Amino acid sequence: MADSQISMNPNKIVQYLKKPAREFAKQDLIKFIEDNNIGSINFRYVAGDGRLKTLNFVINNKLQLDQLLSAGERVDGSSLFSYIDAASSDLYVIPRYKTAYVNPFATIPTVDILCSYYTKEGVPLPSAPENIIRKAHDSLYDGLGLNLEAMGELEYYVLHNRQDSYPAMAQKGYHESAPFCKWEMLRYEAMQAIAQAGGNIKYGHSEVGHISREDQEIEQNEIEFIPVAIEDAADQIVIAKWVLRMIGYKYGVNISFAPKIVVGHAGSGLHIHTRLIKAGKNVMVEGNALSDLAKRNIAGYLSLAPSLTAFGNTVPISYLRLVPHQEAPTNICWGDRNRSVLVRVPLGWLNVNNMINDANPVGDNETPEFTDSQTIEFRCPDGSANIHLLLAGLAVAARQGLEMEDALELARKLYVDVNIFHAEHKNICDKLPQLPTSCCESADCLAEDRKIYERDGVFPAVVIDGLIETLKSYNDSDLSEKYYGKADEIIKLVGEHFHCA
């Protein structure tokens, strides 16, 4: 099994070195670069806007390469983070070897490596996204001996010139195939590139949303990942967004992760699945049912859900998506297989190991155990999310739930087993707490909960202050009233946030 995980790994550096990426050392990368005539290196790092930044290097000699991989380079922190003063702005960016991959787009053979930020004292920058998520994970593990794994469902729209052949139907694009799905090959090409860059992909498919205009079609797709440590899950979402935008640019089409493109049509979410791991084992299931640990975890997500929107729903159009009847949550509740709730417990392959033999009656087809597959899904985030801060926030919320005395009682009270958007269940819906309806309200919720996020130094005060200030600056507290029936103004608002995060 271990050999196949190397030989079948899409990352070319893994294949060449015959070792998993987590074991990469400096001399491994130097060997790969020398043996494969790599002419360039790119350092990549996430800035305060959640987007991937790049520093290009041409390799001149082995000494330069060794120094680069040993000591990194300097960057201007004041241009990357709004809260860093230009008077003392220098930062180091230091490569993390396990993230190295061969750039799928470079015109000459190039290795890209993700980096972490360090201060002039040579310590991790407390406010850097990759450091916040690491501190959040460490706090959860140090406090409770648990690791948190996560994966995202990355939804996006492809905007392209209208084609009259094989028309797709509005709101009927779910799992559609080519040629009705026009951009299946773009998605497939992106999946290959993301996998080569280290992304752990589960699958890709077309999504519900399909919008047809006079001269334009807007087609929704999704790429879903496999749960990995939250630090790695954040990295692969950032890389995936970059890859999709690069391939969209190549084909002359726009890729947007905006939460809402057109009101009345499906928005794009970034659902996050998580699972708790103890000593290498998934502890979300006990026997044949959801464990109390999982229910406590859910309670943590529900209790901090309003303030988590400050990390996961960061632009005004996020709140044009969080409306009833679009499979986007508005109420704080949870349920099994229920797509109207905030936290969904998806099917987990419990007690169904015989399906393969029923579908294939010839022979005895042994199946592996699937008890490690159970996750819980947090459904309100969208493509505007700062993914590192969001996953750090979920780690904080998980710990909150696991330590709350009344967590199981809260989970019991907020469980629903009906579609709360149906009119006959309005009485249930009206009794449930609500998610924020604007960035301004989200900022207020974050201010109220900030001490929880700042515990153990996970979220620095300067980051919380900056988020509150940014969210408040949108002045969108009357969003629904202000834009009701004003299509042109909504289009303008969407345009302002079309390339969010």
C-alpha positions in Angstrom: 0.0 0.0 0.0 2.8 2.4 0.9 4.5 1.8 -2.4 1.3 2.5 -4.4 0.8 5.8 -2.4 4.1 6.9 -3.8 4.0 5.5 -7.4 0.4 6.7 -7.9 0.9 10.1 -6.3 0.4 12.9 -9.0 3.1 15.1 -7.4 6.2 14.7 -9.6 8.6 15.4 -6.8 7.0 12.6 -4.6 7.3 10.2 -7.5 11.0 11.1 -8.2 12.2 11.0 -4.6 10.0 8.0 -3.7 9.0 9.5 -0.4 5.9 11.3 0.8 5.9 15.1 0.7 5.8 15.3 4.5 9.3 13.8 4.6 10.9 16.3 2.1 14.2 17.7 3.3 16.3 20.5 1.8 18.7 18.1 0.2 15.8 16.2 -1.4 14.7 19.3 -3.2 18.2 20.3 -4.3 18.6 16.8 -5.7 15.3 17.0 -7.6 16.1 20.5 -8.9 19.6 19.4 -10.1 18.6 16.1 -11.6 15.6 17.6 -13.5 17.1 20.8 -14.8 14.8 23.0 -12.9 15.5 26.6 -13.9 13.4 28.6 -11.5 11.8 28.6 -8.1 8.6 30.4 -7.0 8.0 31.3 -3.3 4.2 31.5 -2.7 2.5 32.8 0.5 -1.0 34.0 1.5 -1.5 37.7 2.3 -4.1 39.5 4.3 -6.5 39.4 1.4 -6.5 35.6 1.4 -4.9 35.5 -2.0 -1.7 33.7 -3.1 1.3 36.0 -3.7 4.4 35.1 -5.6 8.2 35.8 -5.6 10.1 34.5 -8.6 13.8 33.3 -8.6 16.0 32.2 -11.4 18.4 29.5 -10.2 22.0 30.7 -10.9 24.1 28.1 -8.9 23.9 25.5 -6.2 25.1 27.9 -3.5 22.4 30.4 -4.3 19.8 27.6 -4.3 21.0 26.3 -0.9 20.9 29.7 0.6 17.4 30.3 -0.8 16.1 27.1 0.6 17.9 27.6 4.0 17.1 31.3 4.8 14.2 32.3 2.5 13.9 35.9 1.4 12.7 39.3 2.7 9.4 40.9 1.7 7.5 44.1 2.5 5.0 43.2 5.1 3.2 46.5 5.0 2.1 45.7 1.4 0.9 42.3 2.4 -0.9 43.1 5.6 -2.9 46.3 6.3 -1.9 46.4 10.0 1.9 46.3 9.5 3.5 49.7 9.5 5.7 50.8 6.7 8.2 52.1 9.2 9.1 48.6 10.3 7.7 46.3 7.6 10.4 43.8 6.7 9.4 40.1 7.1 11.1 36.8 6.1 9.3 34.2 4.0 10.6 30.8 4.8 9.8 27.8 2.5 7.9 24.7 3.9 9.5 21.9 2.0 6.5 19.5 2.2 4.5 21.9 0.0 6.9 21.8 -3.0 5.5 20.9 -6.4 6.3 21.4 -10.1 4.5 24.4 -11.4 2.0 23.1 -14.1 1.9 26.5 -15.9 5.5 27.7 -16.0 7.2 28.1 -19.4 10.5 26.7 -18.0 10.7 23.8 -15.5 9.9 25.5 -12.1 9.3 24.3 -8.5 6.9 26.2 -6.4 7.0 26.2 -2.6 4.6 27.6 0.0 6.1 29.8 2.7 5.6 30.9 6.2 6.2 34.4 7.6 8.8 35.2 10.2 9.7 38.4 12.1 13.0 40.2 12.3 13.6 38.1 15.5 13.3 34.9 13.5 10.0 33.8 15.1 6.7 33.0 13.4 4.7 36.2 12.6 1.8 35.9 15.2 -0.8 37.4 12.8 0.2 35.4 9.7 -2.7 33.2 8.4 -0.6 30.0 8.4 0.6 30.7 11.9 -2.9 31.4 13.3 -4.2 28.0 11.9 -1.2 26.2 13.4 -1.7 27.8 16.8 -5.5 26.9 16.7 -4.7 23.3 15.9 -2.0 23.1 18.6 -4.4 24.6 21.2 -7.0 21.9 20.4 -4.4 19.1 20.6 -2.6 20.4 23.7 -5.9 20.9 25.5 -7.8 17.8 24.5 -5.4 15.5 22.6 -7.4 15.8 19.4 -6.5 16.7 15.9 -8.9 18.3 13.5 -9.1 17.3 9.8 -11.0 19.2 7.2 -11.8 19.4 3.5 -13.7 21.9 1.4 -16.3 21.7 -1.3 -15.1 24.5 -3.6 -17.9 25.8 -5.8 -17.3 28.3 -8.6 -18.9 29.7 -11.7 -17.5 29.8 -15.2 -18.7 32.8 -17.2 -18.5 32.4 -21.0 -20.0 33.4 -24.3 -23.4 31.9 -24.9 -23.6 28.7 -26.9 -26.9 27.6 -28.5 -26.0 23.9 -28.9 -26.9 21.5 -26.0 -28.5 24.1 -23.8 -28.5 23.5 -20.0 -31.6 24.2 -17.9 -31.6 26.9 -15.2 -31.1 25.5 -11.7 -30.8 21.9 -13.2 -27.0 21.5 -13.6 -26.4 19.1 -10.8 -24.0 16.4 -12.0 -24.7 17.2 -15.6 -22.3 15.7 -18.2 -20.7 17.2 -21.3 -21.8 18.5 -23.8 -24.7 20.0 -21.6 -22.0 20.8 -19.1 -19.8 23.0 -21.3 -16.7 23.3 -19.0 -16.2 19.7 -17.8 -12.8 19.6 -19.5 -11.7 22.8 -17.7 -12.7 21.2 -14.4 -10.9 18.0 -15.3 -7.7 19.8 -16.3 -7.8 21.9 -13.1 -8.2 18.7 -11.0 -5.1 17.2 -12.6 -3.1 20.4 -11.9 -4.3 20.7 -8.3 -3.4 17.0 -7.7 0.1 17.5 -9.1 0.4 20.5 -6.8 -0.3 18.3 -3.7 -4.1 18.7 -3.5 -6.0 15.6 -2.2 -9.1 15.6 -4.4 -12.1 13.4 -3.8 -14.0 14.3 -7.0 -15.4 17.0 -9.2 -18.8 17.6 -10.8 -21.1 20.2 -12.3 -23.4 21.9 -9.8 -27.0 23.1 -9.7 -26.4 26.6 -10.9 -26.8 27.4 -14.6 -27.7 31.0 -15.6 -28.4 31.9 -19.2 -28.3 35.5 -20.4 -28.8 37.1 -23.9 -25.1 36.8 -24.7 -23.6 34.9 -21.8 -23.9 31.6 -19.9 -22.8 31.1 -16.3 -22.1 27.5 -15.3 -21.5 26.2 -11.8 -19.0 23.5 -11.0 -17.5 22.0 -7.8 -14.3 20.3 -6.7 -14.3 18.5 -3.4 -11.3 17.4 -1.4 -10.3 14.6 1.0 -10.0 15.4 4.7 -6.5 16.3 5.8 -5.0 18.2 8.7 -6.5 21.7 8.8 -3.2 23.4 7.9 -3.0 21.3 4.7 -6.7 21.7 3.9 -6.3 25.5 3.9 -3.2 25.3 1.7 -4.9 23.1 -0.9 -8.0 25.4 -1.2 -5.7 28.4 -1.8 -3.8 26.4 -4.5 -7.0 25.2 -6.0 -8.3 28.7 -6.4 -5.1 29.8 -8.1 -5.1 26.9 -10.5 -8.7 27.4 -11.5 -8.2 31.1 -12.2 -5.0 30.3 -14.2 -6.8 27.7 -16.4 -9.8 30.1 -16.8 -7.4 32.8 -17.9 -5.9 30.3 -20.4 -9.3 29.6 -21.9 -10.4 33.2 -21.9 -13.2 32.7 -19.4 -13.8 34.2 -16.0 -13.8 32.0 -12.9 -15.6 33.4 -9.9 -15.9 32.2 -6.3 -18.3 35.0 -5.5 -21.1 33.9 -3.1 -23.8 35.3 -5.4 -23.7 36.0 -9.1 -27.4 36.6 -9.8 -30.1 36.9 -7.2 -32.7 34.1 -7.6 -30.1 31.6 -8.7 -27.9 29.3 -6.7 -25.0 30.9 -5.0 -21.5 29.4 -4.5 -20.6 28.0 -1.1 -17.5 26.6 0.5 -19.0 23.9 2.7 -16.4 22.6 5.2 -16.4 19.0 6.3 -14.4 18.2 9.5 -13.7 15.2 11.7 -11.9 14.8 15.0 -8.9 12.4 15.2 -7.4 10.8 18.3 -4.3 8.6 18.1 -4.9 8.3 14.4 -8.5 7.2 14.7 -11.7 9.1 13.7 -13.7 9.5 16.8 -16.9 11.0 15.2 -18.6 7.6 15.4 -19.2 5.3 18.5 -20.6 1.9 17.6 -23.1 2.6 14.8 -24.0 6.1 15.8 -22.6 9.6 16.0 -20.4 9.9 19.1 -20.9 12.3 22.0 -17.6 13.9 21.0 -19.1 14.6 17.5 -22.2 16.1 19.1 -20.1 18.3 21.4 -18.2 19.4 18.3 -21.4 20.3 16.6 -22.5 22.3 19.6 -19.3 24.3 19.4 -19.9 25.2 15.8 -23.5 26.2 16.5 -22.6 28.3 19.6 -20.0 30.3 17.6 -21.7 30.2 14.2 -22.6 33.9 14.2 -19.0 35.0 14.7 -17.6 32.3 12.4 -19.3 34.2 9.6 -16.6 36.9 10.1 -14.1 34.5 8.7 -16.3 32.6 6.2 -18.7 35.2 4.8 -16.7 38.3 4.4 -18.4 40.5 1.7 -21.9 42.0 1.5 -23.0 39.6 -1.3 -22.4 36.7 1.1 -25.7 37.7 2.7 -27.5 37.6 -0.6 -26.7 33.9 -0.6 -27.7 33.2 3.0 -31.4 33.3 2.2 -34.1 30.6 2.5 -35.0 28.2 -0.3 -31.5 28.1 -1.9 -30.0 25.2 0.2 -28.1 27.9 2.1 -28.6 28.0 5.8 -30.2 31.0 7.7 -31.0 29.2 11.0 -28.6 27.8 13.5 -29.4 24.1 13.8 -28.2 20.7 12.7 -29.5 17.4 11.4 -28.8 14.2 9.6 -28.6 14.3 5.8 -30.5 17.6 6.0 -29.5 20.3 3.5 -31.7 23.0 5.1 -29.6 23.1 8.3 -26.3 24.9 9.2 -24.5 21.7 10.3 -25.3 18.5 8.3 -24.3 15.0 9.2 -23.8 13.3 5.8 -24.0 9.6 5.1 -21.0 7.8 6.5 -21.2 4.3 5.0 -22.2 2.7 8.3 -23.7 -0.9 8.1 -23.8 -0.9 4.3 -20.7 -2.9 3.4 -22.7 -5.4 1.3 -23.9 -2.9 -1.3 -21.0 -3.8 -3.6 -21.9 -7.5 -3.6 -25.5 -6.7 -4.3 -24.5 -4.6 -7.3 -21.9 -7.2 -8.4 -23.3 -10.7 -7.5 -20.4 -12.5 -9.1 -17.6 -13.3 -6.7 -16.9 -12.2 -3.1 -15.9 -8.5 -3.3 -14.3 -7.6 0.0 -14.7 -4.0 1.1 -12.6 -2.0 3.6 -14.1 -0.6 6.8 -15.6 2.9 6.4 -15.8 3.9 10.0 -13.2 6.6 9.4 -15.3 8.3 6.7 -17.8 10.1 9.0 -17.6 13.9 8.9 -19.8 16.9 9.9 -20.4 19.6 7.4 -20.5 23.4 8.2 -22.6 24.9 5.4 -22.6 28.7 5.7 -19.1 29.6 4.4 -18.6 30.8 0.9 -15.8 31.6 -1.6 -15.1 35.0 0.1 -13.7 33.1 3.2 -10.2 33.6 4.4 -9.7 29.9 4.5 -6.9 29.8 7.0 -8.8 32.0 9.5 -12.0 30.1 8.9 -10.4 26.7 9.7 -8.6 28.2 12.7 -12.0 29.5 13.9 -13.6 26.0 13.5 -10.7 24.5 15.6 -11.5 27.1 18.3 -15.2 26.3 18.0 -14.5 22.6 18.3 -12.6 23.1 21.5 -15.4 25.4 22.8 -18.0 22.7 22.2 -15.9 19.9 23.7 -15.4 21.9 26.9 -18.9 23.3 27.2 -20.8 21.8 30.2 -24.2 22.0 28.4 -22.9 21.1 24.9 -25.0 17.9 24.6 -28.1 19.7 25.8 -27.5 22.5 23.2 -27.1 19.9 20.5 -30.4 18.2 21.5 -32.3 21.5 21.4 -31.0 22.6 18.0 -31.5 19.2 16.2 -34.1 19.2 13.5 -35.2 16.4 11.2 -37.4 18.4 8.7 -36.9 20.9 5.9 -37.3 24.1 7.9 -37.8 26.1 4.7 -41.1 24.4 4.1 -44.1 26.6 5.1 -45.6 23.9 7.4 -42.5 24.0 9.6 -42.4 27.8 10.0 -43.1 27.3 13.7 -39.9 25.4 14.1 -37.9 27.8 12.0 -39.1 30.8 14.0 -37.9 29.3 17.3 -34.3 28.8 16.0 -31.5 31.3 16.4 -30.4 33.1 13.2 -27.2 33.7 11.4 -26.2 37.3 10.8 -27.8 39.1 7.9 -24.9 41.5 7.0 -21.2 42.0 7.4 -21.9 44.7 10.0 -23.9 42.2 12.1 -21.2 39.6 11.7 -18.6 42.1 13.0 -20.7 42.7 16.1 -20.9 38.9 16.7 -17.1 38.7 16.4 -16.6 41.5 18.8 -18.8 39.7 21.3 -16.9 36.4 21.0 -13.4 37.7 20.5 -12.1 36.6 23.9 -12.8 33.0 22.8 -10.8 33.3 19.7 -8.0 35.2 21.4 -7.6 32.5 24.1 -4.1 30.9 24.1 -2.9 33.7 21.7 -4.5 31.9 18.7 -6.0 35.0 17.1 -4.0 38.2 17.8 -6.1 41.2 18.8 -4.8 43.1 15.8 -6.3 40.5 13.4 -9.7 40.6 15.2 -9.6 44.4 15.2 -8.8 44.5 11.5 -11.6 42.1 10.6 -14.2 44.0 12.6 -13.0 47.3 10.9 -13.2 45.8 7.4 -16.6 44.2 7.9 -18.0 47.4 9.4 -16.7 49.5 6.5 -19.2 47.9 4.2 -22.0 49.6 6.0 -24.4 47.0 4.8 -26.8 46.5 7.7 -29.8 47.4 5.6 -28.7 45.3 2.6 -32.0 43.6 1.8 -34.0 46.8 1.9 -31.4 48.9 0.1 -31.1 46.5 -2.9 -34.6 45.0 -3.1 -35.8 45.1 -6.7 -32.7 47.1 -7.9 -31.1 44.7 -10.4 -28.6 47.2 -11.8 -27.3 48.0 -8.3 -27.0 44.4 -7.4 -25.0 43.7 -10.5 -22.7 46.5 -9.6 -22.3 45.2 -6.0 -21.5 41.7 -7.4 -18.9 43.2 -9.7 -17.1 44.8 -6.8 -16.7 41.4 -5.1 -16.5 39.2 -8.2 -12.9 38.2 -7.5 -13.1 38.0 -3.7 -10.4 36.1 -1.8 
